[in-house]
Amino acid sequence: MQHQINPDLKIIMIPEQATKTPSSEFRLIEDHESDDKKYWTEVKLNDIELRPSPGDFLIMK
């Protein structure tokens, strides 16, 4: 209620990483309808990449 989050939305917790090295991380990528990774771009908010960490939550519409 405090954050006005609709309780009917799906909330997902980011799992632990399968790779346990310090440089491994999750990234949110827009694929631009291509399976070729060279066309993918990382999603940014205010020019900062969105990189969720294990235990973070995604609220899905």
N, C-alpha and C positions, 0 to 999 in steps of 0.2 A: 504494500500500500504506500509506504513512504516514497518509493521511487516510481509509483504509478505504472507498474509492470502488469500487464494483463495476465492473469493466472491461467488463461486458456492457451497461452503461447507455449511452445516447446522449448525447454531449457536443456542444453547439452553441456556436459563438462568435458573439457579437452583431456584426453587420456595421457598417461605417462608416455614418454617417447620410447620407441623400440631401440633407437640408437642412443647409447649412453656416453657420447663424447661431448666435450664442452662447446664445440662449434656446431653441433646439430641443433636445429630449431624448426618449429612449425612456421609456415608462411602461408598467407592468403594470396592466391593467384587468380587472376582473370585470364582465361585461356583464349579469348577472342575467337571462339568456335574453331580452334585448331588443335590438333594433337601434336603439332610440332612445337616443342618447348621454346624455340627461339622467338616465337611470336607472343609468348606469354608475358604478362606484366604483373608486377607485385601490386596489390591493392594498398593505397596510401590514404591517410586521412590527415589533412593539413600538412602535406608533404612528408609525412612520417609513415614508414611501412607498418602495417598491422601484423604483428607477430605474436600470436597468442602463446601462452606458456601452459604447461601441464597444470591442471586445476582451475584454469580460467573457464568462464562460462560463456557460451554463445546463446543468445535468445533468438529463436527462429520464429518468423511470422508464419 
